């Protein structure tokens, strides 16, 4: 279960409010050219982590995917288009799940996709998946180890995760942005050593960690 130090409801409330904007960072829909350019500059890691995930999920044809914190299902849509035949997306922000449903339906992937508005730790399930994802999720948890442990239990081939970097100039910028804009949402950062140790404690053995501009991108195998 989620520990008392975490605030999943605050995270859900935040992403309910910004769901449309968050989706537009990926798609550029409904965004003026100047803002689209600004997002590309300041949120470029979002696009990099998508491309890296699509590459590291290969071979994806005929495989299954669990996306913990699926957001607006951008990753699931892309993986489905590449041939995934069983996909589950979980998010505890209802607005994100609503956008996800529309995206998956428009892509013709409803038959192979299940979307649920739920806390992963509250209902981790026992179904096994070839690939599990937690992208942009652990920014909001002081200790991601329980999530990683639950992911390990249902991962057959690989888990792909991201973590905000502790020692990075962008850390101060992001903290300031949250404070100035009044975002009532927890925010946590990690060192490379912490990322590796958490993945190891969760039971993953083969771990590859890549430093992007302000995040750690990790691929772990059971």
ROMI-759939 format. One record per residue (C-alpha): x, y, z; residue number from 0. Coordinates in Angstrom, 3 decimals. Example, Ala and Ser with C-alpha at 12.3 -4.5 7.8 and 13.67 -1.06 7.14 Angstrom:
2
- c1:c2:c3:num
- 12.300:-4.500:7.800:0 $
- 13.670:-1.060:7.140:1 $
END
This chain:
222
- c1:c2:c3:num
- 0.000:0.000:0.000:0 $
- 1.028:3.601:-0.430:1 $
- 2.880:4.862:2.638:2 $
- 1.638:7.714:4.799:3 $
- 4.469:9.955:3.566:4 $
- 3.169:9.850:-0.018:5 $
- 0.348:12.027:-1.352:6 $
- -1.260:10.228:-4.293:7 $
- -4.450:12.283:-4.074:8 $
- -2.505:15.533:-4.437:9 $
- -0.702:14.086:-7.449:10 $
- -4.017:12.973:-8.974:11 $
- -5.541:16.418:-8.385:12 $
- -2.557:18.132:-10.001:13 $
- -2.649:15.976:-13.124:14 $
- -6.422:16.286:-13.373:15 $
- -5.867:20.030:-13.693:16 $
- -3.018:19.859:-16.214:17 $
- -4.039:16.781:-18.223:18 $
- -4.800:18.641:-21.452:19 $
- -1.621:20.714:-21.241:20 $
- 0.477:17.643:-20.425:21 $
- -0.846:15.803:-23.460:22 $
- -0.123:18.823:-25.667:23 $
- 3.570:18.673:-24.701:24 $
- 3.765:15.420:-26.648:25 $
- 1.374:16.235:-29.469:26 $
- 1.590:20.015:-29.881:27 $
- -2.206:20.067:-30.327:28 $
- -3.916:23.310:-29.397:29 $
- -0.605:25.024:-28.643:30 $
- 0.639:28.175:-30.336:31 $
- 3.912:27.803:-32.260:32 $
- 5.876:29.852:-29.726:33 $
- 4.703:27.747:-26.789:34 $
- 5.347:24.577:-28.773:35 $
- 8.931:25.741:-29.313:36 $
- 9.317:26.622:-25.626:37 $
- 8.089:23.175:-24.606:38 $
- 10.536:21.556:-27.027:39 $
- 13.402:23.466:-25.425:40 $
- 12.538:23.188:-21.748:41 $
- 10.764:19.811:-21.767:42 $
- 12.900:18.027:-24.348:43 $
- 13.565:15.108:-21.982:44 $
- 9.904:14.165:-22.346:45 $
- 10.426:13.506:-26.054:46 $
- 13.786:11.800:-25.544:47 $
- 12.408:9.363:-22.988:48 $
- 9.584:8.415:-25.374:49 $
- 11.992:7.605:-28.195:50 $
- 14.329:5.677:-25.892:51 $
- 11.430:3.673:-24.468:52 $
- 10.150:2.726:-27.923:53 $
- 13.627:1.529:-28.885:54 $
- 14.259:-0.407:-25.662:55 $
- 10.832:-2.072:-25.741:56 $
- 11.744:-3.879:-28.966:57 $
- 10.955:-6.510:-30.021:58 $
- 7.419:-5.382:-29.158:59 $
- 5.311:-7.241:-31.740:60 $
- 3.066:-9.777:-30.036:61 $
- 4.125:-8.735:-26.542:62 $
- 2.359:-7.350:-23.467:63 $
- 2.867:-3.998:-21.726:64 $
- 1.904:-2.551:-18.348:65 $
- 2.190:1.238:-18.083:66 $
- 2.078:2.435:-14.458:67 $
- 1.141:6.103:-14.523:68 $
- 0.181:5.960:-18.194:69 $
- -0.812:9.626:-18.381:70 $
- -2.543:10.300:-21.701:71 $
- -1.468:6.919:-23.176:72 $
- 1.037:8.322:-25.657:73 $
- 3.423:5.438:-24.925:74 $
- 0.684:2.818:-25.173:75 $
- -0.537:4.171:-28.498:76 $
- 2.945:4.063:-29.984:77 $
- 3.637:0.570:-28.637:78 $
- 0.263:-0.640:-29.875:79 $
- 0.967:0.706:-33.350:80 $
- 4.223:-1.255:-33.275:81 $
- 2.421:-4.517:-32.564:82 $
- 1.859:-4.964:-28.804:83 $
- -1.117:-7.286:-28.397:84 $
- -1.919:-6.829:-24.694:85 $
- -1.662:-3.426:-22.985:86 $
- -2.766:-2.185:-19.576:87 $
- -2.565:1.459:-18.540:88 $
- -3.047:2.630:-14.950:89 $
- -3.306:6.190:-13.681:90 $
- -4.972:7.722:-10.648:91 $
- -5.882:10.981:-12.434:92 $
- -9.367:10.564:-13.984:93 $
- -8.768:13.251:-16.618:94 $
- -5.692:11.398:-17.827:95 $
- -7.644:8.171:-18.194:96 $
- -10.363:10.011:-20.123:97 $
- -7.811:11.404:-22.594:98 $
- -6.237:7.937:-22.780:99 $
- -9.532:6.310:-23.706:100 $
- -10.101:8.782:-26.532:101 $
- -6.560:8.286:-27.851:102 $
- -6.729:4.486:-27.726:103 $
- -10.164:4.424:-29.371:104 $
- -9.026:6.778:-32.143:105 $
- -6.008:4.563:-32.768:106 $
- -8.193:1.457:-33.058:107 $
- -6.447:-0.211:-30.115:108 $
- -9.368:-0.639:-27.703:109 $
- -9.547:-4.403:-28.250:110 $
- -6.015:-4.905:-26.933:111 $
- -5.977:-2.198:-24.245:112 $
- -7.335:-1.975:-20.716:113 $
- -7.287:1.408:-18.960:114 $
- -8.037:1.817:-15.266:115 $
- -8.134:4.773:-12.901:116 $
- -6.447:3.152:-9.923:117 $
- -3.459:3.326:-7.589:118 $
- -1.074:0.589:-8.744:119 $
- -0.071:-0.321:-5.179:120 $
- -3.701:-0.623:-4.131:121 $
- -4.405:-3.102:-6.943:122 $
- -1.079:-4.432:-8.262:123 $
- -2.585:-7.588:-9.757:124 $
- -0.712:-10.769:-10.690:125 $
- -0.865:-10.725:-14.498:126 $
- 2.600:-10.984:-16.043:127 $
- 3.836:-8.527:-18.681:128 $
- 6.789:-8.643:-21.035:129 $
- 7.491:-4.939:-20.491:130 $
- 6.515:-2.684:-17.597:131 $
- 6.815:1.095:-17.655:132 $
- 6.867:3.828:-15.023:133 $
- 7.803:6.985:-16.915:134 $
- 7.613:10.299:-15.078:135 $
- 6.024:8.595:-12.077:136 $
- 8.705:8.520:-9.407:137 $
- 9.064:12.298:-9.371:138 $
- 6.154:12.205:-6.928:139 $
- 7.163:9.440:-4.503:140 $
- 9.688:9.798:-1.711:141 $
- 10.476:6.080:-1.885:142 $
- 9.660:4.357:-5.207:143 $
- 10.834:0.972:-3.872:144 $
- 7.317:-0.408:-3.174:145 $
- 6.254:0.419:-6.739:146 $
- 9.442:-1.071:-8.177:147 $
- 8.986:-4.232:-6.095:148 $
- 5.407:-4.626:-7.329:149 $
- 6.594:-4.037:-10.896:150 $
- 9.312:-6.662:-10.518:151 $
- 6.692:-9.209:-9.480:152 $
- 4.829:-8.823:-12.791:153 $
- 7.758:-8.188:-15.170:154 $
- 8.940:-10.952:-17.490:155 $
- 11.560:-9.229:-19.647:156 $
- 12.256:-5.606:-18.726:157 $
- 11.106:-2.614:-16.703:158 $
- 11.697:0.902:-18.038:159 $
- 11.604:3.738:-15.523:160 $
- 12.687:7.346:-15.051:161 $
- 13.821:9.344:-12.024:162 $
- 14.528:13.111:-11.662:163 $
- 18.216:13.796:-11.054:164 $
- 19.217:15.072:-7.626:165 $
- 22.381:16.935:-8.659:166 $
- 21.291:18.993:-11.621:167 $
- 20.751:22.744:-12.186:168 $
- 17.261:22.015:-13.482:169 $
- 16.334:20.705:-10.030:170 $
- 16.330:24.210:-8.570:171 $
- 14.417:25.538:-11.563:172 $
- 11.727:22.918:-11.169:173 $
- 11.413:23.423:-7.425:174 $
- 11.059:27.157:-7.993:175 $
- 8.422:26.664:-10.674:176 $
- 6.350:24.473:-8.373:177 $
- 6.640:26.992:-5.541:178 $
- 5.870:30.078:-7.655:179 $
- 2.882:28.516:-9.423:180 $
- 1.480:27.058:-6.211:181 $
- 1.514:23.439:-7.337:182 $
- 0.436:21.429:-4.291:183 $
- 2.253:18.290:-5.283:184 $
- 5.205:16.386:-3.791:185 $
- 8.440:16.438:-5.735:186 $
- 11.463:14.193:-5.159:187 $
- 14.898:13.798:-6.747:188 $
- 17.432:10.958:-6.771:189 $
- 21.112:10.241:-7.319:190 $
- 22.321:7.556:-9.720:191 $
- 23.410:5.464:-6.739:192 $
- 19.936:5.711:-5.177:193 $
- 18.301:4.669:-8.438:194 $
- 20.520:1.607:-8.761:195 $
- 20.047:0.615:-5.112:196 $
- 16.246:0.941:-5.297:197 $
- 16.096:-1.217:-8.403:198 $
- 18.334:-3.813:-6.768:199 $
- 16.248:-3.844:-3.578:200 $
- 13.172:-4.401:-5.707:201 $
- 14.768:-7.571:-7.111:202 $
- 16.057:-6.414:-10.488:203 $
- 19.488:-7.766:-11.434:204 $
- 20.569:-6.393:-14.811:205 $
- 20.344:-2.604:-14.694:206 $
- 21.312:0.047:-17.238:207 $
- 21.048:3.699:-16.248:208 $
- 21.367:6.568:-18.724:209 $
- 21.662:10.224:-17.754:210 $
- 19.554:12.554:-19.875:211 $
- 19.529:16.320:-19.263:212 $
- 17.696:16.218:-15.943:213 $
- 16.466:12.658:-15.502:214 $
- 17.862:9.168:-15.098:215 $
- 16.427:6.721:-17.596:216 $
- 16.741:3.138:-16.384:217 $
- 16.164:-0.231:-18.038:218 $
- 16.131:-3.158:-15.604:219 $
- 15.716:-6.885:-16.083:220 $
- 14.545:-9.448:-13.520:221 $
END
